[in-house]
Amino acid sequence: MVLLTELIEKSYLNILKNIDTFEYSESSDPLIKQEKITNTEMKSLLYDNKHY
């Protein structure tokens, strides 16, 4: 179970790293703004879960 959790966490962190430039780009598109908000929330959840 621990290995699966670590794999999921590493995969998720790799995805976040790949979209890092996207996070800091500017856009007025509402869908992109919502995706950025969702990404931030997911980062928080991952951090909270890791340090629980």
C-alpha positions in Angstrom: 0.0 0.0 0.0 2.8 2.4 0.8 4.5 1.7 -2.6 1.2 2.6 -4.3 0.9 5.8 -2.4 4.5 6.8 -3.2 3.9 6.0 -6.9 0.8 8.1 -7.0 2.5 10.9 -5.2 5.6 10.8 -7.5 3.3 10.7 -10.6 1.3 13.6 -9.4 4.4 15.7 -8.6 5.7 15.0 -12.1 2.5 16.2 -13.6 2.7 19.4 -11.5 6.2 20.0 -12.6 5.2 19.7 -16.2 2.5 22.3 -15.9 4.5 24.6 -13.7 5.0 27.1 -16.6 1.3 26.9 -17.2 0.6 27.9 -13.6 2.5 31.2 -14.0 1.1 32.2 -17.4 -1.5 34.8 -17.7 -4.8 34.2 -19.4 -8.3 35.6 -19.3 -9.9 32.3 -20.3 -12.3 31.2 -17.4 -11.5 27.5 -17.9 -7.8 28.1 -17.5 -8.4 30.2 -14.4 -10.5 27.4 -13.0 -7.9 24.8 -13.8 -5.2 26.8 -12.0 -7.5 27.0 -8.9 -8.1 23.3 -9.1 -4.3 22.6 -9.4 -3.6 24.8 -6.3 -6.3 22.9 -4.3 -4.8 19.5 -5.4 -1.3 20.7 -4.3 -2.8 21.6 -0.9 -4.5 18.2 -0.5 -1.4 16.3 -1.5 0.7 18.3 1.0 -1.9 17.9 3.8 -2.1 14.1 3.1 1.7 13.8 3.1 2.1 15.6 6.4 -0.9 14.2 8.2 
